Amino acid sequence: MTIRGDSTEYELLKIWCETLPFYEEPKSVKTCEIGVREGLGSQLIIMTIKGRIGKIPYEHIGIDPYNDAAYQHYDNTTAYKSDYNDAMRVQLLKDFSDNENFKLHHCTDIEYMNSNSKENLIFDLVYFDGPHKTQDVIREAVWFADRSRKGTRFIFDDFRFYTIEDVAKLLAHWGFNIIGSGASKICLQRMK
């Protein structure tokens, strides 16, 4: 097993999963990570949520294009080729092969959102660790906010690389407020 992470403050991610509020008894739970890489964020989310909800149906969506995709990762950089190759995806699928709650969508965030735009999806937690350009994060946040409910949490990684203030102001329309932050991660929760 080679599940690893390429970020920091995984303890905050765990705490925000452990304290995820369910204002009503959920009939099912759905979580998501954009930018799965080697899987530590998804593994931590799945293990923590499963430990809380018992036998309630649960699905965790992982979204990552892999394939050494070239894209502009930050507001102030030019496009460059990532190091998330297909071998990493194959290893991730092996590592999660016995986890019935995990489903990898081998595509970009835009492809996932376009192909699921008509689905009746509700997410309880989304971990944003894909593109870190402000306009990309806003696009993702709006799409998932339209598919959230009271208590849904959005966790943003590397938020200091983009304009999180703009993201937070926009999410206030759906009732999201900042509930905590660290040096690299910030958590917003839908309060209404």
N, C-alpha and C positions, 0 to 999 in steps of 0.2 A: 504494500500500500504506500502510495507516494503523495497523499493529500497534504498540501502545503499552502501557505498563504504568502502574498507579496505585499502585505499592508501591515498596519500596526493597530493597537487598541482593540484587539479582538475581545478583550475583557468587557469593553463597553458594548460591543455587539451582543455578547452573551447576556449582559444585564438587561439590555433593552428588549431582548427576546423573552427573558424570564419574567419581565414585568409587563409584557404586552397585555393590555386590558381587553377582555371580551365582555362588552356591556350586556350582551344577550348570549345565551347558550348557543354557540355556533353549530349549524348543521354540518358545516364543513369548513376547513381552514385552507387558505392558499397563501403561500409566500413565494418570493421571487428574488433572485440575484441577477443583476445585469453585470456581466464581466466576471465569469466564474473562475477562469484561469485554472489553477490546480485544485480548487475545491474547498479550501478550508472554511471560507465564509459560509458556503452552502451547507457543509457538514455541521458546522456549529449551529446554524439556524435550525436545521432539521432535527438534530439531537435535542436541542432545548425545547422546541415546540412540541415534538412528539412526547417528551416527558411531561408536558403540561396537559395535553388534550386527551390522552388515553386512546380510546377506540374511535374517536370522531374521524371521519374521512379527511385525509390531509394530502395535499400535493404541493411540492416545491418545484418551481420552474427555474431552470438555469438558462441564461441567454448569453451566448458567446459565439462569434464567428470563427475564431481561431484562424488557421490558414495564413498566418503572417500578413494579415490585412494591413494595408497602408491607410492611415487616416491622421488627421490633425487631432491630437489627443488633448491639448490645452489651448486656451485662448491665445497665448503668446508664443506659440511654436508653429512651425510649418509641418506639413504632413511627413510622416516617417513610417517605416515598416515596423510593425510590432514583432515581438518575439514569441507570440502565442501560436505555436505551430500545430499541425495536425497530429503529430506524435503526442503532444500534450492532451489533445482532445481524446485520443484513443486511450491513453492512460487514465484519464478522468472517468471514461465510461467503464473501464475495468474496475476502478476503485469504487464506483457507485453501482456496480452490476447487481449487487444483492439488496439494494435499497429501493423498495417499491414506491417510495414517496418522491423520488427524484426523477425529473424529466428534463433532459437537455434539449434545448432548441438551438441547433447549430446554424445560427443566422445572426445578422446584426439586430440591434434594438429596433431600427426602423422596419426591417423585414418582419420581425415578430409583431410589432404594433399594427402594421398594415394587414398581415394575415389573420389577426385576431380582432380586428376593429368591430366586427359585428357580433362577436361572442359576448355572452352575458357573464362576464368575469368580475369577481369581487376579490380584492387582495387585502390581506390582513397585515402584511409586512412586505416592504420592498427595500432591498439593499442595492443602492446605486453605486456601482464600482466599475462602470464601463467608460464611455467617453467623458472627459472632464472639461469640455468646452461649455460655457454658460448656455449657449443656445441649444446644445444637445441635451443638457441636463433639464432645461426648462421644457423642452419637447417631451422628454420621458416623464417628468413630474406631472405635467398636465394630463397626459394619457392615463397614467396610473391613478391620479386624483379622481378622474371621472369613474374609476373602478375601485373606489375605496368606500369605507363605511366608518361610522363613529368608532374610534379606537385604533384605526389603521395607523401604523407607524412607517415613516419613510426615514431610512438611514442613509446618509450621504457620506461617501469616503473621499478623502483628499479635498474637502470642501474649500480649502484655502486657495486652491488653484483656479477657482472660478468665482463668479459673483453670487455667493449664496444669499446675500441680502435680496437680490432680485428674485431668486427662486422662492425664498420664504414669503416675500410680499405677495407674489402670485398665488402661492398655496394658501394664504390667508382667506382667499375667496371660498375655499372648501372647508374652512375652519381649522386649518393646521396651524399649530404653534410650536415653537422650539421648546423641547423639554429637557435637553441636555446636550453637552458637547465636550469634546476633548481637543487634543491638538490637531487631529486629522479627521475625526468622525463627528457628525452632528445628527441628532435625531429630532424629527418633527412628528407630532401626533395630531390626528384629526379629533377635535374636541366636540364636534356637533354632527 
